[in-house]
Amino acid sequence: MYEKHEQLFDLDEECTLWKYMNFSKFINMLKGKLYFNRLDNFEDVFEGTFPQFNVEHRKDVYGNVIIPQNTYDALEQMMKKYIYVSCFHKSEYETAFMWKQYADNDGIAIRTTSERLKKSFDKTPVAIHISAVKYMDYSKEFMPEGNGLYLGLHKRKSFEPESEVRCIYMKTPTSKPDPANPSDTIIDPSEKTPYGEYIDIDLETLIKEIYISPYAAPYIKENVDLIANKFNITAKVIQSKLFMLN
């Protein structure tokens, strides 16, 4: 279920969101599952890391109350291992950059709103937070450190054109007795977590419209119409006119 988080970057209820994907990922979504990627499984190697500016300026922020660097390193490794996200694009209009970047010639884009996205998780057993991503200059800006989820919600300025909104959740780590003090528990460092997970979602609530790539052949729309009907998806299927003069 969606849970509002006071420390995250909330959205206007009616802002428009898009999810761009290739055709096979769209078919996979029709099973009623939304794919969440583990934080360290993205191409950007800076995902889940504190900026170098944080490392160099913590004393300026915290004074002499300094937490050892290895504690921050351990936090990064844990968040990368247990945080999972699913990405959407915030824009009032479809975006040529996103079609090229994330969808093939037979690509699909789901158009929805932040309100519909939140409600689509109503029957989901895990707690899902939804937040805009904050883009920053990792060489000049200090990332807040008061919440581990921030590591999954900050990216470098280079990615700002993605205008990303993330559904995010954290798996509960498995604990085991502390060898030094068996009456206490510690997080099991040997636990393996999957690269990604499928989370239940109500597609009828989520999908407002289905857009077909402007690069797609005409028969793709016919196929999507048939598939949407088979899966009882009532959303309108629209052929993108991004590059059409009339």
C-alpha positions in Angstrom: 0.0 0.0 0.0 1.1 3.5 -0.7 2.3 5.3 2.5 3.1 9.0 2.6 6.5 9.8 4.0 6.9 13.3 5.5 10.6 13.5 4.8 10.3 12.7 1.1 9.5 14.9 -1.9 5.7 14.7 -2.4 3.8 15.3 -5.6 0.7 17.2 -6.6 -2.1 14.7 -6.9 -2.9 15.4 -10.5 0.6 15.7 -12.0 1.0 13.6 -15.1 3.4 10.6 -15.1 4.6 8.3 -17.8 6.3 4.9 -17.8 8.2 4.2 -21.1 9.1 0.6 -21.9 9.7 -1.9 -24.7 6.9 -4.2 -25.8 8.1 -7.2 -23.9 8.1 -5.2 -20.6 4.6 -4.0 -21.3 3.4 -7.6 -21.8 5.1 -8.5 -18.5 3.3 -5.7 -16.7 -0.1 -7.0 -17.9 0.3 -9.8 -15.4 -0.6 -7.2 -12.7 3.0 -6.8 -11.5 5.2 -3.7 -11.5 9.0 -4.4 -11.7 11.1 -2.8 -9.0 14.9 -2.7 -9.6 17.4 -3.1 -6.8 19.3 0.1 -6.3 22.7 -1.2 -7.3 21.4 -2.8 -10.5 21.2 0.5 -12.4 23.7 1.6 -15.0 24.6 4.7 -13.0 27.4 3.6 -10.6 26.6 6.6 -8.3 23.2 5.2 -7.4 23.0 4.7 -3.7 26.1 6.7 -2.9 26.8 9.9 -0.9 28.4 12.7 -2.9 32.1 13.3 -2.5 31.0 16.8 -1.2 29.4 15.1 1.8 32.7 13.2 2.6 34.7 16.5 2.4 32.2 18.7 4.3 30.6 16.7 7.1 32.7 18.5 9.7 31.3 21.8 8.4 27.8 20.4 8.9 28.1 18.4 12.1 31.1 20.0 13.8 33.3 17.6 15.8 30.5 15.0 16.2 31.8 12.9 13.2 30.5 9.4 12.4 33.4 7.2 11.1 33.5 6.9 7.3 33.2 3.1 7.4 29.8 3.6 9.0 28.7 5.6 6.0 30.2 3.0 3.7 28.3 0.2 5.4 25.0 2.3 5.1 25.6 2.7 1.4 26.1 -1.0 0.9 23.0 -1.9 2.9 20.8 0.6 1.1 22.0 -0.7 -2.3 21.1 -4.2 -1.2 17.7 -3.6 0.3 16.2 -0.6 -1.6 14.1 -1.3 -4.7 12.6 1.3 -7.0 10.3 1.6 -10.0 10.7 4.7 -12.2 8.3 7.0 -13.8 8.8 10.2 -15.8 7.0 13.5 -14.8 5.8 15.6 -17.7 2.5 17.0 -19.0 3.5 15.8 -22.5 5.1 12.7 -24.1 8.9 13.2 -24.5 11.0 12.4 -27.6 14.1 11.9 -25.3 12.3 9.3 -23.2 11.0 7.4 -26.3 14.5 7.1 -27.6 16.1 6.3 -24.2 13.7 3.7 -22.8 11.5 2.3 -25.6 12.3 0.5 -28.8 10.6 1.0 -32.1 7.7 -1.1 -30.8 7.8 0.7 -27.4 4.9 1.5 -25.2 4.3 4.4 -22.7 1.7 4.2 -19.9 0.2 7.6 -19.0 -1.1 8.0 -15.5 -1.3 10.6 -12.7 0.3 10.6 -9.3 -3.1 10.1 -7.6 -3.8 7.0 -9.8 -0.3 5.6 -9.1 -0.8 5.9 -5.4 -4.2 4.3 -5.4 -3.0 1.4 -7.7 -1.0 0.1 -4.7 -4.1 -0.1 -2.4 -4.0 -4.0 -2.3 -0.2 -4.3 -2.2 1.0 -5.8 1.1 4.3 -3.9 1.2 4.7 -0.2 2.1 5.4 1.8 -1.1 6.6 5.4 -0.9 6.4 7.7 -4.0 8.7 10.6 -4.4 10.2 12.9 -6.9 13.9 12.5 -7.5 16.1 15.5 -6.5 18.9 16.3 -8.9 22.1 17.9 -7.5 25.7 18.7 -8.2 27.6 16.0 -6.3 30.7 18.1 -6.3 29.1 21.2 -4.8 26.0 20.2 -2.9 25.4 18.3 0.4 22.9 15.4 0.3 20.8 15.2 3.4 21.8 12.2 5.6 18.9 11.8 8.0 17.0 9.1 6.0 18.5 6.1 4.2 15.9 6.3 1.5 17.5 9.6 0.3 20.2 7.4 -1.2 17.6 6.2 -3.7 16.1 9.6 -4.3 19.0 11.8 -5.3 20.8 11.7 -8.6 23.4 13.8 -10.4 22.4 16.8 -12.5 23.4 14.9 -15.6 20.2 12.9 -15.3 17.8 15.9 -14.8 16.1 15.5 -18.2 14.6 12.2 -16.9 12.5 14.3 -14.5 12.1 11.1 -12.5 9.5 10.0 -9.9 10.2 6.8 -8.0 8.1 4.3 -6.3 10.4 3.1 -3.6 10.4 0.5 -0.8 13.0 -1.1 1.5 13.0 -4.8 2.1 13.3 -5.9 5.7 16.8 -7.3 6.3 17.1 -10.7 7.9 18.6 -10.6 11.4 20.7 -13.2 13.2 22.2 -13.4 16.7 25.2 -11.2 17.3 28.2 -13.5 17.9 29.7 -11.0 20.3 26.4 -10.8 22.3 24.0 -13.6 21.5 21.1 -11.8 23.3 21.3 -9.1 20.6 20.7 -9.4 16.8 22.6 -8.0 13.8 21.7 -7.8 10.1 22.9 -10.9 8.4 25.7 -9.7 6.0 25.5 -13.0 4.0 21.9 -12.5 3.0 21.4 -12.4 -0.8 18.6 -10.3 -2.2 17.2 -10.5 -5.8 18.2 -8.1 -8.5 14.6 -7.1 -8.8 11.1 -7.9 -7.6 7.6 -7.8 -9.0 5.1 -5.9 -6.8 1.3 -6.4 -7.2 -0.4 -3.4 -8.8 -4.0 -2.6 -10.0 -3.5 -1.9 -13.7 -7.0 -0.7 -14.2 -6.4 2.0 -11.6 -2.9 2.8 -12.8 -3.3 3.1 -16.6 -5.1 6.2 -17.8 -3.9 5.8 -21.5 -1.6 3.6 -23.4 0.6 5.3 -26.0 2.3 3.5 -28.9 5.8 4.7 -29.9 5.9 7.3 -32.7 8.5 5.0 -34.4 6.2 1.9 -34.3 4.7 0.2 -37.4 0.9 0.6 -37.8 0.2 -3.1 -36.8 1.6 -2.5 -33.3 -1.4 -0.6 -32.3 -3.7 -3.3 -33.5 -1.8 -5.9 -31.5 -1.9 -3.7 -28.4 -5.6 -3.2 -28.8 -6.1 -7.0 -28.9 -3.9 -7.6 -26.0 -5.4 -4.9 -23.8 -8.9 -6.3 -24.5 -7.7 -9.8 -23.6 -6.4 -8.5 -20.2 -9.6 -6.4 -19.6 -7.7 -3.1 -19.8 -10.2 -0.4 -20.7 -7.7 2.4 -21.1 -7.6 4.0 -24.6 -4.8 2.9 -26.9 -3.3 5.9 -28.7 -0.8 6.0 -31.6 1.7 8.7 -30.8 1.6 11.6 -33.3 4.8 13.2 -32.0 6.4 13.4 -35.4 3.2 13.8 -37.6 2.6 17.2 -39.2 -1.2 16.7 -39.2 
